[in-house]
Each structure stands twice: as C-alpha cells, then as structure tokens.
Amino acid sequence: MHISIGGTRYAMLGTRGTAEFMLDAQATPKIKFDLTGLFTLPADTAPPTVDLASWTEPTIVSHNNTPVFTIGGTSLVMKTAKLALGNKVEPRFLVGSEDILITDKSELFETTVNAMPLADFNPFQMAMNLDRPAVVLTHGTEAGKIATLNLPTAQMQRPGLSQSQGIKEWPLRLVPRAAALNSQWSLTLT
C-alpha cells in the first residue's frame, strides 16, 4: 500500500484490513477501509501524476438509481444498508518473522427499512425460525456502472423498532452464512 501526501510517500508492507460497504439514501455509496501494515520509512518523492479523464461521478442511492433491494424476495423501502466485513486484523511480531494477519472475521449486514404489514414480510418470525433469506441490493442502472451485492443465505437476527418522520421502521441485522466455501456474499460489477 502506497500513499503520497504532500510529496512524501508512505508505504505499508503486508497490508491487511477490513471494510464496510455503506449505502445511505440520498448519499453516494461508500467503502470505508481500516488498514494495518508493516512500517517502512517514508521518503520524499515527486507527487504522482493523477489522470481523472475517465472518472465518472457517482450516483446517489435513491429510488431511481437503486432499483433492487429485496430480502427473501420481498421488495423493501430501504433507508440505510451496510455490510461490515468484520475482519480481525492483528500484527504478529516474532524473531525472524513479522506479519499482519487476519485471524478471524464476523460479517454483518445491517439495514433500516420501512415497516410493512407482517402478513407481507415478518422479520420477527424469520428471526424466531432462524431463517436465512437471500439479500439482493443493486445500485446503478447503466451498463458498466451497476454494482450488485448478493447475500444468498443471510440469517435474520432479532429486529428492532424505530421511527423517523413519524414512519415506523425496522432496523434489521442479518449474518451472512456460507452455503458453500466463501460464498456468504458477492459484489458483482456489470
């Protein structure tokens, strides 16, 4: 990992980390990284040349730009969504070896949605049944600018209850579960 700030280059070796994918209504999607690496001495260097010719402005998360959000095949009105990778990153400094390791992970998908009739979607019963509904979130409508987050089997946790602007909402938490090795979630760019 190399970072250039004000003509000084900082480098981290063996970098590992965790991240959160955040999609909030009326905001641009974000990925927040927390990285750890092995120390190296910084060096004065010429700043890199940045070419933004092919840069495309991101679109906000909205009804028009985020056409799909379903849990268990039911379309929901979403206020926020976040997938936290939950990687546990630890340095391991031994005689003869220094490493940065990912020693564990605890992934979690959180979303806040408008409540609806329980006959249409019942997250309370899903949590009691330990159901593992699929979660699908698609942002973008133009070819080459579409990102689809897919959690094929996400175990529903106990839901909460909140309100915003006088509207009843459900804060939902789902734990991505793997149906096969490393299949608990995918991010597809098309």
Backbone as a printed PyTorch tensor [residue, N CA C, xyz], in Angstrom:
tensor([[[  0.8540,  -1.1520,   0.0000],
         [  0.0000,   0.0000,   0.0000],
         [  0.9080,   1.2240,   0.0000]],

        [[  0.6970,   2.1120,  -0.9740],
         [  1.4690,   3.3480,  -1.0720],
         [  0.5210,   4.5380,  -1.0050]],

        [[  0.8830,   5.5360,  -0.2080],
         [  0.1080,   6.7620,  -0.0850],
         [  1.0680,   7.9270,  -0.2420]],

        [[  0.6870,   8.8860,  -1.0760],
         [  1.5010,  10.0780,  -1.2600],
         [  0.7490,  11.2780,  -0.7050]],

        [[  1.3790,  11.9700,   0.2600],
         [  0.7780,  13.1570,   0.8640],
         [  1.8270,  14.2640,   0.8540]],

        [[  1.5560,  15.3250,   0.0990],
         [  2.4390,  16.4960,   0.0980],
         [  3.8700,  16.2000,  -0.2890]],

        [[  4.0750,  15.3060,  -1.2340],
         [  5.4320,  15.0000,  -1.6800],
         [  6.1570,  13.9640,  -0.8380]],

        [[  5.4720,  13.3720,   0.1220],
         [  6.0600,  12.3010,   0.9290],
         [  5.2980,  11.0160,   0.6630]],

        [[  6.0560,   9.9570,   0.3460],
         [  5.4290,   8.6580,   0.0880],
         [  5.5370,   7.7880,   1.3360]],

        [[  4.3820,   7.2490,   1.7380],
         [  4.3060,   6.3220,   2.8570],
         [  3.9310,   4.9630,   2.2910]],

        [[  4.6250,   3.9310,   2.7410],
         [  4.3380,   2.5880,   2.2490],
         [  4.1350,   1.6530,   3.4360]],

        [[  3.1630,   0.7480,   3.2950],
         [  2.9290,  -0.2870,   4.2920],
         [  3.0920,  -1.6300,   3.5880]],

        [[  3.8380,  -2.5000,   4.1840],
         [  4.0510,  -3.8330,   3.6200],
         [  3.1080,  -4.8320,   4.2830]],

        [[  2.7350,  -5.8670,   3.5350],
         [  1.8960,  -6.9280,   4.0870],
         [  0.5510,  -6.4310,   4.5830]],

        [[  0.0070,  -5.4240,   3.9390],
         [ -1.2040,  -4.7630,   4.4100],
         [ -2.4100,  -5.6970,   4.4120]],

        [[ -3.1400,  -5.6730,   5.5190],
         [ -4.3970,  -6.3950,   5.6660],
         [ -5.4020,  -5.4190,   6.2770]],

        [[ -6.6700,  -5.7310,   6.1480],
         [ -7.6350,  -4.8170,   6.7350],
         [ -9.0490,  -5.3380,   6.6980]],

        [[ -9.9460,  -4.4460,   7.0150],
         [-11.3680,  -4.7290,   6.9820],
         [-12.0400,  -3.5710,   6.2740]],

        [[-13.3150,  -3.7310,   5.9590],
         [-14.0290,  -2.6800,   5.2380],
         [-15.5080,  -2.7360,   5.5530]],

        [[-16.1720,  -1.6050,   5.3030],
         [-17.6240,  -1.5140,   5.4040],
         [-18.1500,  -0.9050,   4.1200]],

        [[-19.1200,  -1.5670,   3.5070],
         [-19.8250,  -1.0450,   2.3380],
         [-21.0630,  -0.3360,   2.8680]],

        [[-21.1950,   0.9680,   2.6030],
         [-22.2930,   1.7500,   3.1760],
         [-23.1250,   2.3890,   2.0670]],

        [[-24.4200,   2.1610,   2.1180],
         [-25.3580,   2.7610,   1.1660],
         [-26.4780,   3.4240,   1.9560]],

        [[-26.4550,   4.7410,   1.9820],
         [-27.4720,   5.5230,   2.6770],
         [-28.2820,   6.2920,   1.6510]],

        [[-29.6000,   6.3080,   1.8160],
         [-30.4680,   7.0210,   0.8860],
         [-30.0320,   8.4840,   0.7680]],

        [[-30.0120,   8.9740,  -0.4520],
         [-29.6660,  10.3540,  -0.7990],
         [-28.2010,  10.6930,  -0.5410]],

        [[-27.3360,   9.6860,  -0.5290],
         [-25.8930,   9.8890,  -0.3960],
         [-25.1910,   8.9690,  -1.3920]],

        [[-23.9300,   9.2620,  -1.6920],
         [-23.1790,   8.3840,  -2.5890],
         [-22.7380,   7.1400,  -1.8150]],

        [[-22.7030,   5.9910,  -2.4690],
         [-22.2150,   4.7750,  -1.8080],
         [-20.7600,   4.9660,  -1.3880]],

        [[-20.3870,   4.3450,  -0.2850],
         [-19.0260,   4.4910,   0.2280],
         [-18.4900,   3.1380,   0.6670]],

        [[-17.1740,   3.0130,   0.5870],
         [-16.4810,   1.8770,   1.1960],
         [-15.4720,   2.4730,   2.1670]],

        [[-15.5950,   2.1120,   3.4300],
         [-14.6970,   2.6010,   4.4700],
         [-13.6970,   1.4950,   4.7900]],

        [[-12.4070,   1.8030,   4.6290],
         [-11.3470,   0.8310,   4.8770],
         [-10.6330,   1.1480,   6.1900]],

        [[-10.1930,   0.1160,   6.8870],
         [ -9.3280,   0.2380,   8.0530],
         [ -8.1810,  -0.7310,   7.7980]],

        [[ -6.9930,  -0.1760,   7.5100],
         [ -5.8670,  -0.9970,   7.0700],
         [ -4.7330,  -0.9720,   8.0810]],

        [[ -4.0320,  -2.0890,   8.1850],
         [ -2.8590,  -2.2170,   9.0390],
         [ -1.7470,  -2.8320,   8.1970]],

        [[ -0.5350,  -2.2750,   8.3340],
         [  0.5940,  -2.8020,   7.5790],
         [  1.8780,  -2.6700,   8.3660]],

        [[  2.9220,  -3.2840,   7.8440],
         [  4.2350,  -3.2110,   8.4770],
         [  4.8870,  -1.8740,   8.1440]],

        [[  5.5730,  -1.2940,   9.0990],
         [  6.2000,   0.0140,   8.9720],
         [  7.3730,  -0.0110,   7.9950]],

        [[  7.4550,   1.0340,   7.2050],
         [  8.6460,   1.3270,   6.4020],
         [  8.9020,   2.8190,   6.5480]],

        [[ 10.1260,   3.2330,   6.3210],
         [ 10.4520,   4.6500,   6.4210],
         [  9.8170,   5.4180,   5.2730]],

        [[  9.1910,   6.5650,   5.5520],
         [  8.6530,   7.3920,   4.4690],
         [  9.8040,   8.0210,   3.6880]],

        [[  9.4910,   8.4280,   2.4690],
         [ 10.5150,   9.0320,   1.6060],
         [  9.9260,  10.2150,   0.8500]],

        [[ 10.7680,  11.2450,   0.6480],
         [ 10.3450,  12.3720,  -0.1830],
         [ 10.3890,  11.9490,  -1.6370]],

        [[  9.2940,  12.1270,  -2.3400],
         [  9.2160,  11.7880,  -3.7610],
         [  8.3660,  12.8340,  -4.4640]],

        [[  8.4930,  12.8690,  -5.7530],
         [  7.6250,  13.7580,  -6.5290],
         [  6.2000,  13.2180,  -6.4490]],

        [[  5.2150,  14.1100,  -6.3140],
         [  3.8290,  13.6340,  -6.2780],
         [  3.4840,  12.8890,  -7.5650]],

        [[  2.6690,  11.8490,  -7.4630],
         [  2.2860,  11.1160,  -8.6760],
         [  1.3910,  11.9790,  -9.5710]],

        [[  1.4090,  11.6700, -10.8520],
         [  0.5170,  12.3400, -11.7900],
         [ -0.8270,  11.6260, -11.7530]],

        [[ -1.8730,  12.3870, -11.5360],
         [ -3.2150,  11.8150, -11.4320],
         [ -3.9730,  12.1240, -12.7120]],

        [[ -4.5160,  11.0750, -13.3300],
         [ -5.3000,  11.2390, -14.5560],
         [ -6.7570,  10.9130, -14.2410]],

        [[ -7.6020,  11.9330, -14.2200],
         [ -9.0180,  11.7410, -13.9110],
         [ -9.8870,  11.8040, -15.1620]],

        [[ -9.2740,  11.6040, -16.3290],
         [-10.0140,  11.7150, -17.5880],
         [-11.1820,  10.7310, -17.6610]],

        [[-11.0170,   9.5410, -17.1200],
         [-12.0880,   8.5410, -17.2130],
         [-12.9560,   8.4950, -15.9500]],

        [[-12.7530,   9.4480, -15.0300],
         [-13.5380,   9.4720, -13.7830],
         [-15.0080,   9.7220, -14.0870]],

        [[-15.8620,   8.9750, -13.4440],
         [-17.3040,   9.1470, -13.5660],
         [-17.8540,   9.5260, -12.1960]],

        [[-18.6570,  10.5660, -12.1490],
         [-19.2630,  10.9690, -10.8860],
         [-20.1900,   9.8620, -10.3830]],

        [[-20.1200,   9.5470,  -9.0990],
         [-21.0120,   8.5130,  -8.5560],
         [-22.4510,   9.0180,  -8.4910]],

        [[-23.3850,   8.0880,  -8.5280],
         [-24.7980,   8.4360,  -8.3920],
         [-25.2320,   8.1670,  -6.9550]],

        [[-26.1690,   8.9720,  -6.4750],
         [-26.6420,   8.7990,  -5.1010],
         [-27.5420,   7.5610,  -5.0070]],

        [[-27.6350,   7.0390,  -3.8280],
         [-28.5460,   5.9280,  -3.5420],
         [-29.9560,   6.5160,  -3.4870]],

        [[-30.8040,   6.0590,  -4.3940],
         [-32.1600,   6.6190,  -4.4770],
         [-33.1010,   5.6140,  -5.1300]],

        [[-34.3740,   5.9870,  -5.1710],
         [-35.3940,   5.1480,  -5.8120],
         [-35.0310,   4.8850,  -7.2760]],

        [[-34.5590,   5.8950,  -7.9860],
         [-34.2360,   5.7420,  -9.4150],
         [-32.9100,   5.0410,  -9.6540]],

        [[-31.9140,   5.2900,  -8.7970],
         [-30.5660,   4.7560,  -9.0270],
         [-30.3160,   3.4150,  -8.3580]],

        [[-31.1860,   3.0150,  -7.4410],
         [-31.0040,   1.7630,  -6.7000],
         [-32.2820,   0.9440,  -6.8910]],

        [[-32.3930,   0.2810,  -8.0540],
         [-33.6790,  -0.3180,  -8.4290],
         [-34.0650,  -1.5950,  -7.6820]],

        [[-33.0950,  -2.2500,  -7.0330],
         [-33.4160,  -3.5250,  -6.3900],
         [-32.9170,  -3.5330,  -4.9570]],

        [[-33.8290,  -3.7920,  -4.0170],
         [-33.4650,  -4.1280,  -2.6460],
         [-34.5110,  -5.1060,  -2.1410]],

        [[-34.1000,  -6.3590,  -1.9830],
         [-35.0190,  -7.4020,  -1.5270],
         [-34.3850,  -8.2120,  -0.4050]],

        [[-35.2380,  -8.6730,   0.4800],
         [-34.8490,  -9.6630,   1.4890],
         [-35.8520, -10.7960,   1.3600]],

        [[-35.3420, -11.9780,   1.0850],
         [-36.2190, -13.1290,   0.9030],
         [-37.1810, -12.9490,  -0.2570]],

        [[-36.7880, -12.1940,  -1.2730],
         [-37.6210, -11.9750,  -2.4500],
         [-38.6580, -10.8750,  -2.2860]],

        [[-38.7360, -10.2610,  -1.0980],
         [-39.6920,  -9.1790,  -0.8530],
         [-38.9980,  -7.8340,  -1.0420]],

        [[-39.5560,  -6.9920,  -1.8930],
         [-39.0180,  -5.6400,  -2.0840],
         [-39.3410,  -4.7920,  -0.8610]],

        [[-38.3190,  -4.1080,  -0.3520],
         [-38.4780,  -3.2740,   0.8320],
         [-38.0340,  -1.8490,   0.5360]],

        [[-38.5890,  -0.8920,   1.2770],
         [-38.1640,   0.5050,   1.1830],
         [-37.0080,   0.6770,   2.1670]],

        [[-35.8100,   0.9710,   1.6210],
         [-34.5850,   0.9970,   2.4100],
         [-34.1460,   2.4310,   2.6940]],

        [[-33.7430,   2.6560,   3.9350],
         [-33.1650,   3.9460,   4.3320],
         [-31.6420,   3.8640,   4.3460]],

        [[-31.1190,   2.7950,   4.9380],
         [-29.6690,   2.5890,   5.0120],
         [-29.3670,   1.1060,   4.8480]],

        [[-28.1580,   0.8250,   4.3840],
         [-27.6740,  -0.5580,   4.3160],
         [-26.1650,  -0.5330,   4.5050]],

        [[-25.6630,  -1.5200,   5.2400],
         [-24.2190,  -1.6060,   5.4690],
         [-23.8070,  -3.0640,   5.5920]],

        [[-22.7710,  -3.4220,   4.8450],
         [-22.1420,  -4.7350,   5.0080],
         [-20.7800,  -4.5060,   5.6350]],

        [[-20.5960,  -4.9870,   6.8670],
         [-19.3140,  -4.8920,   7.5620],
         [-18.5980,  -6.2280,   7.4340]],

        [[-17.3700,  -6.2020,   6.9160],
         [-16.6190,  -7.4490,   6.7560],
         [-16.1690,  -8.0140,   8.0980]],

        [[-15.9190,  -7.1600,   9.0670],
         [-15.5980,  -7.6220,  10.4170],
         [-14.3200,  -8.4330,  10.5220]],

        [[-13.3330,  -8.1270,   9.6790],
         [-12.0650,  -8.8460,   9.7730],
         [-11.3270,  -8.4420,  11.0420]],

        [[-10.8010,  -9.4160,  11.7700],
         [ -9.9540,  -9.1400,  12.9350],
         [ -8.5140,  -9.1560,  12.4440]],

        [[ -7.8800,  -7.9890,  12.4790],
         [ -6.5220,  -7.8250,  11.9510],
         [ -5.5640,  -7.6820,  13.1290]],

        [[ -4.5250,  -8.5170,  13.1340],
         [ -3.5720,  -8.4950,  14.2360],
         [ -2.1400,  -8.5600,  13.7190]],

        [[ -1.2660,  -7.7360,  14.3180],
         [  0.1560,  -7.8830,  13.9950],
         [  0.7330,  -9.0930,  14.7340]],

        [[  1.6950,  -9.7390,  14.1000],
         [  2.3840, -10.8740,  14.7350],
         [  3.8800, -10.6400,  14.5360]],

        [[  4.5300, -10.1690,  15.5900],
         [  5.9450,  -9.8220,  15.5310],
         [  6.7490, -10.8720,  16.2970]],

        [[  7.4300, -11.7310,  15.5610],
         [  8.2490, -12.7820,  16.1470],
         [  9.7000, -12.5880,  15.7220]],

        [[ 10.6090, -13.2810,  16.3630],
         [ 12.0010, -13.2730,  15.9360],
         [ 12.0720, -14.0080,  14.6040]],

        [[ 12.5340, -13.3360,  13.5750],
         [ 12.6530, -13.9580,  12.2610],
         [ 11.4380, -13.7800,  11.3650]],

        [[ 10.3580, -13.1850,  11.8910],
         [  9.1690, -13.0110,  11.0630],
         [  8.2740, -11.9200,  11.6460]],

        [[  7.8360, -11.0240,  10.7820],
         [  6.8430, -10.0210,  11.1600],
         [  5.7350, -10.0730,  10.1280]],

        [[  4.4950, -10.2130,  10.5990],
         [  3.3570, -10.3520,   9.6990],
         [  2.1790,  -9.5610,  10.2260]],

        [[  1.2720,  -9.2510,   9.3060],
         [ -0.0400,  -8.7350,   9.6500],
         [ -1.0200,  -9.8220,   9.2080]],

        [[ -1.8390, -10.2930,  10.1370],
         [ -2.7110, -11.4360,   9.8660],
         [ -4.1850, -11.0790,  10.0370]],

        [[ -5.0320, -11.7360,   9.2710],
         [ -6.4660, -11.7270,   9.5350],
         [ -6.7350, -13.0220,  10.2830]],

        [[ -7.0650, -12.8900,  11.5750],
         [ -7.1930, -14.0690,  12.4280],
         [ -8.6310, -14.5320,  12.6210]],

        [[ -9.5800, -13.6850,  12.2570],
         [-10.9820, -14.0540,  12.4060],
         [-11.8080, -13.0690,  11.6010]],

        [[-13.0790, -13.3760,  11.4230],
         [-13.9890, -12.4290,  10.7770],
         [-15.3830, -12.6330,  11.3410]],

        [[-16.1480, -11.5500,  11.3000],
         [-17.5050, -11.5770,  11.8220],
         [-18.3470, -10.6400,  10.9620]],

        [[-18.7760, -11.1360,   9.8170],
         [-19.5160, -10.3100,   8.8680],
         [-20.9270, -10.0330,   9.3760]],

        [[-21.4220,  -8.8380,   9.0360],
         [-22.7600,  -8.4530,   9.4610],
         [-23.3570,  -7.4970,   8.4370]],

        [[-24.6030,  -7.7570,   8.0570],
         [-25.3510,  -6.8540,   7.1780],
         [-26.4150,  -6.1820,   8.0270]],

        [[-26.4390,  -4.8520,   7.9870],
         [-27.4330,  -4.0780,   8.7390],
         [-28.1880,  -3.1760,   7.7770]],

        [[-29.4740,  -3.0540,   7.9930],
         [-30.2920,  -2.1800,   7.1580],
         [-31.4380,  -1.6300,   7.9960]],

        [[-31.9070,  -0.4670,   7.5950],
         [-33.1220,   0.0930,   8.1830],
         [-34.1290,   0.2310,   7.0660]],

        [[-35.3060,  -0.3620,   7.2610],
         [-36.3440,  -0.3690,   6.2260],
         [-37.6620,   0.1210,   6.8190]],

        [[-38.5390,   0.5990,   5.9410],
         [-39.8950,   0.9260,   6.3820],
         [-40.6010,  -0.3500,   6.7980]],

        [[-41.2860,  -0.2900,   7.9340],
         [-42.0800,  -1.4370,   8.3730],
         [-43.2550,  -1.6270,   7.4180]],

        [[-43.7520,  -2.8250,   7.3390],
         [-44.8870,  -3.1480,   6.4810],
         [-45.7630,  -4.1640,   7.2020]],

        [[-46.9260,  -4.4860,   6.6720],
         [-47.7620,  -5.4940,   7.3440],
         [-47.0030,  -6.8100,   7.5160]],

        [[-47.1220,  -7.3970,   8.6900],
         [-46.4180,  -8.6420,   8.9760],
         [-46.8610,  -9.7810,   8.0650]],

        [[-48.0670,  -9.6860,   7.5280],
         [-48.5390, -10.7140,   6.5900],
         [-47.7100, -10.6810,   5.3030]],

        [[-47.1180,  -9.5180,   4.9710],
         [-46.3120,  -9.3930,   3.7540],
         [-44.8470,  -9.7250,   3.9950]],

        [[-44.3250,  -9.3380,   5.1610],
         [-42.9150,  -9.5850,   5.4980],
         [-42.8030,  -9.5500,   7.0120]],

        [[-42.3660, -10.6600,   7.6020],
         [-42.3360, -10.7630,   9.0570],
         [-40.9210, -11.1030,   9.5350]],

        [[-40.1030, -10.0630,   9.7850],
         [-38.7310, -10.3340,  10.2210],
         [-38.6660, -10.9400,  11.6280]],

        [[-39.6970, -10.7040,  12.4410],
         [-39.7270, -11.2670,  13.7890],
         [-39.8470, -12.7920,  13.7250]],

        [[-40.7770, -13.2880,  12.8820],
         [-40.9360, -14.7310,  12.6980],
         [-39.7030, -15.3270,  12.0250]],

        [[-39.1300, -14.5860,  11.0750],
         [-37.9130, -15.0650,  10.3930],
         [-36.7820, -15.2580,  11.4080]],

        [[-36.6560, -14.3140,  12.3440],
         [-35.6160, -14.4320,  13.3710],
         [-35.8950, -15.6210,  14.2950]],

        [[-37.1550, -15.7950,  14.6900],
         [-37.5200, -16.9340,  15.5490],
         [-37.2320, -18.2650,  14.8630]],

        [[-37.4650, -18.3070,  13.5370],
         [-37.2530, -19.5370,  12.7680],
         [-35.8070, -19.7430,  12.3480]],

        [[-34.9370, -18.7560,  12.6660],
         [-33.5440, -18.7760,  12.2100],
         [-33.4690, -18.8580,  10.6890]],

        [[-34.4200, -18.1940,  10.0220],
         [-34.4600, -18.1920,   8.5580],
         [-33.2150, -17.5380,   7.9790]],

        [[-32.8650, -17.9760,   6.7770],
         [-31.7030, -17.4570,   6.0540],
         [-32.1400, -16.9470,   4.6790]],

        [[-32.8280, -15.8040,   4.6590],
         [-33.2890, -15.2820,   3.3700],
         [-32.1310, -14.6910,   2.5670]],

        [[-32.3050, -14.6690,   1.2610],
         [-31.3370, -14.0100,   0.3810],
         [-31.5520, -12.5040,   0.4570]],

        [[-30.4590, -11.7600,   0.4050],
         [-30.4980, -10.3000,   0.3370],
         [-29.8620,  -9.8920,  -0.9820]],

        [[-30.5670,  -9.0570,  -1.7430],
         [-30.0400,  -8.5580,  -3.0180],
         [-30.2140,  -7.0450,  -3.0440]],

        [[-29.1200,  -6.3450,  -3.3270],
         [-29.1460,  -4.8920,  -3.4380],
         [-28.3970,  -4.5110,  -4.7030]],

        [[-29.0760,  -3.8390,  -5.6240],
         [-28.4500,  -3.4110,  -6.8790],
         [-28.4650,  -1.8980,  -6.9410]],

        [[-27.2780,  -1.3210,  -7.1600],
         [-27.1520,   0.1280,  -7.3220],
         [-26.5920,   0.4020,  -8.7110]],

        [[-27.2570,   1.3010,  -9.4270],
         [-26.8380,   1.6550, -10.7810],
         [-27.7900,   1.0690, -11.7980]],

        [[-27.9670,   1.7920, -12.9060],
         [-28.9000,   1.3480, -13.9400],
         [-28.2610,   1.3320, -15.3270]],

        [[-27.0490,   1.8480, -15.4480],
         [-26.3840,   1.9530, -16.7380],
         [-25.3150,   0.8750, -16.8610]],

        [[-25.2790,   0.1820, -17.9980],
         [-24.2820,  -0.8750, -18.2030],
         [-22.8870,  -0.3300, -17.9180]],

        [[-22.0950,  -1.0990, -17.2070],
         [-20.7540,  -0.6920, -16.8310],
         [-20.7100,   0.0970, -15.5360]],

        [[-21.8790,   0.4140, -14.9830],
         [-21.9420,   1.2130, -13.7540],
         [-22.9130,   0.5980, -12.7460]],

        [[-23.0560,  -0.7270, -12.7980],
         [-24.0080,  -1.4260, -11.9280],
         [-23.2340,  -2.2910, -10.9280]],

        [[-23.5750,  -2.1460,  -9.6540],
         [-22.9850,  -2.9730,  -8.6030],
         [-24.1160,  -3.7260,  -7.9140]],

        [[-23.9670,  -5.0430,  -7.7980],
         [-24.9760,  -5.8700,  -7.1340],
         [-24.3430,  -6.6010,  -5.9610]],

        [[-24.8660,  -6.3270,  -4.7730],
         [-24.4450,  -7.0150,  -3.5630],
         [-25.4370,  -8.1430,  -3.3220]],

        [[-24.9160,  -9.3560,  -3.1900],
         [-25.7640, -10.5370,  -3.0420],
         [-25.3130, -11.3300,  -1.8220]],

        [[-26.2350, -11.5540,  -0.9070],
         [-26.0090, -12.4270,   0.2410],
         [-27.0070, -13.5740,   0.0980]],

        [[-26.5940, -14.7140,  -0.4610],
         [-27.5530, -15.7740,  -0.7820],
         [-28.2140, -16.4260,   0.4320]],

        [[-27.5170, -16.4740,   1.5700],
         [-28.0940, -17.0560,   2.7850],
         [-27.6530, -16.2070,   3.9750]],

        [[-28.5270, -15.2840,   4.3930],
         [-28.2100, -14.3810,   5.4970],
         [-29.1890, -14.6370,   6.6410]],

        [[-28.6570, -15.0430,   7.7700],
         [-29.5180, -15.4090,   8.9050],
         [-30.0670, -14.1640,   9.5900]],

        [[-31.3970, -14.0700,   9.6470],
         [-32.0720, -12.9330,  10.2770],
         [-31.8600, -12.9650,  11.7860]],

        [[-31.4380, -11.8400,  12.3370],
         [-31.3030, -11.6670,  13.7830],
         [-32.5590, -10.9710,  14.3130]],

        [[-32.6620, -10.8260,  15.6120],
         [-33.8340, -10.1740,  16.2020],
         [-33.9310,  -8.7360,  15.6970]],

        [[-35.0580,  -8.3570,  15.1170],
         [-35.2050,  -6.9990,  14.6060],
         [-35.4720,  -5.9950,  15.7270]],

        [[-35.2780,  -4.7370,  15.3720],
         [-35.6020,  -3.6620,  16.2970],
         [-36.8060,  -2.8930,  15.7840]],

        [[-37.1170,  -1.8210,  16.4750],
         [-38.2350,  -0.9710,  16.0930],
         [-37.8060,   0.4690,  16.3060]],

        [[-38.0270,   1.3170,  15.3030],
         [-37.6980,   2.7320,  15.4230],
         [-38.6880,   3.5160,  14.5740]],

        [[-38.5220,   4.8320,  14.5590],
         [-39.3710,   5.6580,  13.7110],
         [-38.5580,   6.8470,  13.2380]],

        [[-38.9180,   7.3410,  12.0730],
         [-38.3060,   8.5320,  11.5010],
         [-39.3960,   9.2850,  10.7500]],

        [[-39.5250,  10.5530,  11.0250],
         [-40.5360,  11.3990,  10.3870],
         [-41.9410,  10.8230,  10.5760]],

        [[-42.1590,  10.1770,  11.7160],
         [-43.4670,   9.6020,  12.0060],
         [-43.7420,   8.2870,  11.3000]],

        [[-42.7360,   7.7200,  10.6290],
         [-42.8760,   6.4490,   9.9050],
         [-42.2080,   5.3460,  10.7220]],

        [[-42.9260,   4.2450,  10.9480],
         [-42.3740,   3.0960,  11.6740],
         [-41.3190,   2.4150,  10.8090]],

        [[-40.1590,   2.1300,  11.4110],
         [-39.0580,   1.4780,  10.6970],
         [-38.5720,   0.2610,  11.4770]],

        [[-37.9540,  -0.6520,  10.7400],
         [-37.3220,  -1.8180,  11.3450],
         [-35.8190,  -1.7590,  11.1090]],

        [[-35.0140,  -1.6260,  12.1370],
         [-33.5780,  -1.8710,  11.9800],
         [-33.3680,  -3.3860,  11.9450]],

        [[-32.8290,  -3.8750,  10.8470],
         [-32.6370,  -5.3220,  10.6610],
         [-31.1500,  -5.6410,  10.6380]],

        [[-30.8020,  -6.7860,  11.2210],
         [-29.4260,  -7.2920,  11.2040],
         [-29.4710,  -8.7150,  10.6710]],

        [[-28.6050,  -8.9980,   9.7100],
         [-28.5290, -10.3440,   9.1500],
         [-27.0630, -10.7670,   9.1060]],

        [[-26.8060, -12.0000,   9.4640],
         [-25.4480, -12.5400,   9.4360],
         [-25.2910, -13.3720,   8.1700]],

        [[-24.3910, -12.9580,   7.2650],
         [-24.1620, -13.7570,   6.0550],
         [-23.6270, -15.1370,   6.4200]],

        [[-24.2440, -16.1630,   5.8790],
         [-23.8130, -17.5460,   6.1120],
         [-23.4020, -18.1640,   4.7870]],

        [[-22.3970, -18.9870,   4.8150],
         [-21.8990, -19.6120,   3.5960],
         [-22.6800, -20.8880,   3.2990]],

        [[-23.2340, -20.9680,   2.0940],
         [-23.8670, -22.2060,   1.6320],
         [-22.7930, -23.1580,   1.1250]],

        [[-21.6940, -22.5970,   0.6240],
         [-20.5090, -23.3320,   0.2010],
         [-19.3110, -22.4930,   0.6470]],

        [[-18.1220, -23.0040,   0.5080],
         [-16.9220, -22.3150,   0.9680],
         [-16.8360, -20.9030,   0.3960]],

        [[-16.7040, -19.9100,   1.2770],
         [-16.5380, -18.4980,   0.8970],
         [-17.6460, -17.9720,  -0.0100]],

        [[-18.8650, -18.3940,   0.2190],
         [-19.9800, -17.9580,  -0.6380],
         [-20.9910, -17.0990,   0.1280]],

        [[-20.5830, -16.5470,   1.2690],
         [-21.5540, -15.8320,   2.0900],
         [-21.9930, -14.5080,   1.4840]],

        [[-21.2070, -13.8970,   0.5960],
         [-21.6400, -12.7000,  -0.1100],
         [-20.7900, -12.5240,  -1.3560]],

        [[-21.3370, -11.7400,  -2.2980],
         [-20.5840, -11.3940,  -3.5020],
         [-20.9470,  -9.9780,  -3.9230]],

        [[-20.0110,  -9.3000,  -4.5530],
         [-20.2260,  -7.9850,  -5.1370],
         [-19.8840,  -8.1270,  -6.6110]],

        [[-20.8960,  -7.9590,  -7.4570],
         [-20.7210,  -8.1380,  -8.8960],
         [-20.8370,  -6.7770,  -9.5780]],

        [[-19.8500,  -6.4320, -10.3840],
         [-19.8390,  -5.1860, -11.1330],
         [-20.1170,  -5.5030, -12.5960]],

        [[-21.1590,  -4.8790, -13.1600],
         [-21.5110,  -5.1360, -14.5650],
         [-21.7700,  -3.8290, -15.2990]]])
